[in-house]
Amino acid sequence: MSLNIVVANRLSQRHIDWVHNICPDANVITCEDSELAQHLPTADILIAWGFINIDEHLPNAPRLRWIHALSAGVEKILSPMVAETPIQLTNVRGIHGIPMSEHVFGMMLAFSRSIAGFARQQQDAVWKRLSLTELYNKTLCIVGLGSIGREIAKRAKAFNMRIVATKQTMTQELFVDELCPPSELDRLLGEADYVVLTVPETPDTVGLFSYERICRMKESAVLINVARGTVVSAEGLAQALTEKKIAGAALDVFVKEPLSESSPLWKMDNVLITPHCAAVSPLYLDRAMQCFCENLSLYMNNKAMMNIIDKERGY
């Protein structure tokens, strides 16, 4: 079966070899986003990041049957126009758990052991102990328990933390002490020492953490957002932090990136900001292409693929 596979990203030869091991006759074309108009008219499969929009190319892509997103988020590529087509959309859900869970624990440990404060003191050669605590026996609330949340929960158990989480569909979870539907979120927030957001961006999650909801957290709690910037009201969070409604926040994602230099969040000592890098790993593209190749094998054998996006739900 000969397929034209267009990849809007650079691949190494080993990645292309992986594809050829599954489909020897596949024609793998790598290009920049700006070159898609040239290659999509003959494409059967598109591999691209979920943050690009391909609407302008769809009328000229009559053979396109499958889009594989190199990211978990698909909010841009899953436009209303794409949603109306029979094109199947898959993502790389499941590959982000290792780097993102390590990032989350880096943030939690930074707060519990006052790492940022000590780093600031080091610049001035100040020898002074700061307030320190432990993760041991603390309660971690994971908002949106998926593959990333499970990896976080797994590591939290090694720290002897209590894990509570929300999830749309109730499942048996080995590392979670209490799993609840989203309707019980406010109750869980009042119990948590750390709140980690790992929900997808959907109409239900945009603006989920307003000022009012943030204020339902404990004053000693820390909010960690590695989901999407739209999930948290930046203004509401800044107000809550200024008023000391919560102890701090670690933020990897924002509505507009880079974060504006005028944002008050930059100057807050109880905020840690990272540039949307929680999932960054030298192994990322390897994992993303391994995921694609597993699905390609299923596709070639007319079997149901993994990680198919529900176009109505958006994830």
C-alpha positions as CSV (number, residue, x, y, z in Angstrom):
1,M,0.0,0.0,0.0
2,S,1.6,3.2,-1.2
3,L,0.9,6.3,1.0
4,N,2.0,9.9,0.8
5,I,2.7,11.0,4.4
6,V,3.4,14.7,4.8
7,V,5.1,15.7,8.0
8,A,5.1,19.4,9.0
9,N,8.2,19.0,11.0
10,R,11.8,17.8,10.5
11,L,12.5,14.1,11.1
12,S,15.7,12.2,11.4
13,Q,16.4,9.4,9.1
14,R,15.7,6.9,11.8
15,H,12.2,8.2,12.2
16,I,11.7,7.8,8.4
17,D,13.1,4.3,8.7
18,W,10.6,3.4,11.4
19,V,7.8,4.5,9.0
20,H,9.3,2.4,6.2
21,N,9.5,-0.6,8.5
22,I,5.7,-0.5,8.7
23,C,5.0,0.7,5.2
24,P,8.0,0.2,2.8
25,D,6.3,2.0,-0.1
26,A,5.4,5.1,1.9
27,N,6.5,8.4,0.5
28,V,7.5,10.5,3.6
29,I,7.7,14.2,2.8
30,T,9.0,16.6,5.6
31,C,8.3,20.3,5.2
32,E,7.6,23.5,7.0
33,D,4.1,24.7,7.9
34,S,4.5,27.3,5.1
35,E,5.0,24.5,2.5
36,L,1.9,22.6,3.3
37,A,0.0,24.1,0.3
38,Q,2.6,22.5,-2.0
39,H,2.3,19.0,-0.5
40,L,-1.2,18.5,0.8
41,P,-3.0,18.0,-2.6
42,T,-1.5,14.5,-2.8
43,A,-1.3,13.7,0.9
44,D,-3.0,10.7,2.4
45,I,-1.8,11.3,5.9
46,L,-0.7,14.6,7.6
47,I,1.6,14.7,10.7
48,A,1.6,18.1,12.3
49,W,1.4,20.0,15.6
50,G,-2.0,20.5,17.1
51,F,-1.5,24.3,17.3
52,I,-1.6,24.9,13.5
53,N,-4.7,25.5,11.4
54,I,-5.1,23.9,8.0
55,D,-8.5,25.2,7.0
56,E,-7.1,27.1,4.0
57,H,-5.6,23.8,2.6
58,L,-8.5,21.5,3.1
59,P,-10.3,22.2,-0.2
60,N,-7.1,21.2,-2.0
61,A,-6.5,18.0,0.0
62,P,-9.0,15.5,-1.5
63,R,-7.0,12.4,-0.5
64,L,-6.4,13.4,3.2
65,R,-7.8,10.7,5.4
66,W,-5.9,10.9,8.7
67,I,-4.2,13.7,10.7
68,H,-1.8,12.7,13.4
69,A,-1.1,15.5,15.9
70,L,2.5,15.5,17.4
71,S,1.0,17.1,20.5
72,A,-1.8,16.2,22.9
73,G,-3.6,19.4,22.4
74,V,-5.5,19.7,19.1
75,E,-7.5,22.9,19.6
76,K,-6.2,24.7,16.5
77,I,-6.0,21.8,14.0
78,L,-9.4,20.6,15.1
79,S,-11.3,23.5,13.5
80,P,-15.1,23.4,12.8
81,M,-14.1,22.7,9.2
82,V,-12.0,19.7,10.0
83,A,-14.7,18.5,12.5
84,E,-17.2,18.3,9.6
85,T,-14.9,16.1,7.5
86,P,-14.5,12.3,7.7
87,I,-10.8,12.8,8.4
88,Q,-9.7,10.8,11.4
89,L,-7.7,12.8,14.0
90,T,-5.3,11.2,16.5
91,N,-2.8,12.7,18.9
92,V,0.1,11.5,21.0
93,R,-1.7,11.3,24.3
94,G,0.3,9.2,26.7
95,I,3.8,10.3,25.8
96,H,4.0,13.4,28.0
97,G,3.7,11.8,31.4
98,I,7.3,11.3,32.2
99,P,8.7,14.8,31.5
100,M,5.6,16.6,32.7
101,S,5.3,14.7,36.0
102,E,9.0,15.4,36.7
103,H,8.4,19.0,35.9
104,V,5.4,19.1,38.3
105,F,7.5,17.5,41.1
106,G,10.3,20.0,40.4
107,M,7.8,22.8,41.1
108,M,6.3,21.2,44.2
109,L,9.8,20.6,45.6
110,A,10.8,24.1,44.7
111,F,8.0,25.4,46.9
112,S,8.3,22.9,49.8
113,R,12.1,23.4,50.1
114,S,12.1,27.2,49.2
115,I,14.5,26.6,46.3
116,A,13.6,29.8,44.5
117,G,14.1,31.8,47.7
118,F,17.5,30.3,48.3
119,A,18.5,31.0,44.7
120,R,17.7,34.7,45.2
121,Q,19.6,34.8,48.4
122,Q,22.6,33.2,46.7
123,Q,22.9,36.1,44.3
124,D,23.5,38.4,47.4
125,A,25.6,35.9,49.3
126,V,22.9,35.7,52.1
127,W,23.1,32.8,54.5
128,K,19.6,32.5,56.0
129,R,17.3,29.7,56.5
130,L,13.8,30.0,55.0
131,S,10.6,28.2,55.7
132,L,10.8,24.6,54.8
133,T,8.3,21.8,54.7
134,E,7.8,18.3,53.2
135,L,5.7,16.6,50.6
136,Y,5.3,13.7,52.9
137,N,1.6,13.2,53.9
138,K,0.5,16.3,51.9
139,T,-2.7,16.1,49.8
140,L,-2.3,16.5,46.0
141,C,-5.3,17.3,43.9
142,I,-5.0,16.4,40.2
143,V,-7.7,18.2,38.1
144,G,-8.3,16.1,35.0
145,L,-6.9,12.7,35.6
146,G,-5.6,11.3,32.3
147,S,-2.3,9.8,31.3
148,I,-0.3,12.8,32.6
149,G,-2.2,12.8,35.8
150,R,-1.6,9.1,36.4
151,E,2.2,9.6,36.0
152,I,2.0,12.4,38.5
153,A,0.0,10.3,40.9
154,K,2.4,7.4,40.6
155,R,5.3,9.6,41.6
156,A,3.3,11.2,44.4
157,K,2.8,7.8,46.0
158,A,6.6,7.4,46.3
159,F,6.5,10.6,48.4
160,N,3.7,9.1,50.5
161,M,1.2,11.8,49.4
162,R,-2.5,11.5,49.5
163,I,-3.9,11.8,46.0
164,V,-7.4,13.1,45.1
165,A,-8.4,13.7,41.5
166,T,-11.3,14.6,39.2
167,K,-12.2,12.8,36.1
168,Q,-15.2,12.8,33.8
169,T,-15.5,9.0,33.8
170,M,-15.0,7.0,36.9
171,T,-12.3,4.3,36.6
172,Q,-10.2,2.1,38.9
173,E,-7.0,4.0,39.6
174,L,-4.1,2.3,41.3
175,F,-2.4,5.4,42.6
176,V,-5.4,7.6,43.5
177,D,-7.0,7.6,46.9
178,E,-10.2,9.4,45.9
179,L,-11.5,9.9,42.4
180,C,-14.4,12.2,41.9
181,P,-16.5,13.7,39.1
182,P,-15.8,17.4,38.3
183,S,-18.9,18.4,40.3
184,E,-16.9,17.7,43.5
185,L,-13.9,19.8,42.6
186,D,-14.6,22.6,45.0
187,R,-14.7,20.2,48.0
188,L,-11.4,18.7,46.9
189,L,-9.8,22.1,46.6
190,G,-10.4,22.8,50.2
191,E,-8.4,19.7,51.2
192,A,-5.4,20.0,48.9
193,D,-1.9,21.3,49.6
194,Y,-1.0,21.2,45.9
195,V,-3.5,21.5,43.0
196,V,-2.2,20.4,39.6
197,L,-4.1,21.2,36.4
198,T,-3.9,18.6,33.6
199,V,-7.2,19.1,31.9
200,P,-7.6,19.6,28.1
201,E,-8.8,22.9,26.7
202,T,-12.6,22.5,26.1
203,P,-15.6,24.8,26.6
204,D,-16.0,23.3,30.1
205,T,-12.5,24.0,31.2
206,V,-11.9,27.5,29.8
207,G,-12.0,29.8,32.8
208,L,-12.4,26.9,35.2
209,F,-10.1,28.5,37.7
210,S,-11.6,31.9,38.3
211,Y,-10.7,34.1,41.2
212,E,-13.7,32.7,43.2
213,R,-12.6,29.1,42.6
214,I,-9.0,29.8,43.4
215,C,-10.2,31.3,46.7
216,R,-11.7,27.9,47.6
217,M,-8.1,26.5,47.9
218,K,-6.3,26.6,51.2
219,E,-4.2,29.7,52.0
220,S,-1.2,27.4,52.3
221,A,-1.8,25.7,48.9
222,V,0.1,26.0,45.6
223,L,-1.5,26.0,42.2
224,I,0.4,24.3,39.3
225,N,-0.8,24.8,35.8
226,V,0.7,22.6,33.1
227,A,-2.6,22.3,31.1
228,R,-3.6,25.3,29.1
229,G,-3.4,29.0,29.9
230,T,-7.1,29.5,29.3
231,V,-8.0,27.2,32.2
232,V,-6.9,29.9,34.7
233,S,-7.9,33.5,34.9
234,A,-4.6,35.3,34.9
235,E,-6.2,38.4,36.5
236,G,-8.0,36.3,39.1
237,L,-4.8,34.4,40.0
238,A,-2.8,37.6,40.3
239,Q,-5.4,39.0,42.6
240,A,-5.6,35.9,44.7
241,L,-1.8,35.8,45.1
242,T,-1.6,39.5,46.0
243,E,-4.3,39.0,48.6
244,K,-2.5,35.8,49.9
245,K,-5.6,33.7,49.2
246,I,-3.1,31.0,48.2
247,A,0.6,30.5,48.9
248,G,1.9,30.4,45.4
249,A,1.7,29.3,41.8
250,A,3.8,27.5,39.3
251,L,2.8,28.4,35.7
252,D,4.0,26.8,32.5
253,V,1.2,27.9,30.1
254,F,-0.6,31.2,29.4
255,V,-3.3,32.5,27.2
256,K,-0.9,34.6,25.2
257,E,2.7,33.4,24.9
258,P,5.2,34.7,25.6
259,L,3.7,36.2,28.7
260,S,3.5,39.9,28.5
261,E,6.4,41.8,30.1
262,S,3.8,43.9,31.9
263,S,2.2,41.0,33.6
264,P,2.3,41.4,37.4
265,L,3.0,37.6,37.7
266,W,6.7,38.2,36.7
267,K,7.4,40.2,39.8
268,M,5.8,38.0,42.4
269,D,8.2,36.1,44.7
270,N,5.6,33.3,45.2
271,V,5.2,32.6,41.5
272,L,7.5,30.3,39.3
273,I,7.2,30.9,35.6
274,T,8.5,28.5,32.9
275,P,8.1,29.0,29.1
276,H,5.7,26.3,28.1
277,C,8.3,23.6,28.5
278,A,6.9,21.0,30.9
279,A,6.7,18.4,28.2
280,V,10.1,19.2,26.6
281,S,12.4,16.2,26.4
282,P,15.1,15.1,24.1
283,L,13.0,11.9,23.7
284,Y,9.8,13.7,22.7
285,L,9.9,13.3,18.9
286,D,11.1,9.7,19.3
287,R,8.0,8.9,21.4
288,A,5.7,10.9,19.1
289,M,6.9,9.0,16.1
290,Q,6.7,5.6,17.9
291,C,3.1,6.5,18.7
292,F,2.4,7.3,15.0
293,C,4.1,4.1,13.8
294,E,2.0,2.0,16.1
295,N,-1.1,3.7,14.7
296,L,0.2,3.3,11.2
297,S,0.4,-0.4,11.6
298,L,-3.2,-0.5,12.8
299,Y,-4.2,1.8,9.9
300,M,-2.5,-0.5,7.4
301,N,-4.4,-3.5,8.7
302,N,-7.8,-1.7,8.8
303,K,-7.9,-1.9,12.6
304,A,-9.1,0.8,15.0
305,M,-6.4,3.2,15.9
306,M,-5.3,4.5,19.3
307,N,-5.8,8.0,20.6
308,I,-8.6,8.9,18.2
309,I,-9.9,12.4,19.0
310,D,-13.7,12.7,19.7
311,K,-14.4,15.7,17.5
312,E,-17.3,16.9,19.6
313,R,-15.5,16.7,22.9
314,G,-12.2,18.0,21.5
315,Y,-10.0,15.3,23.1
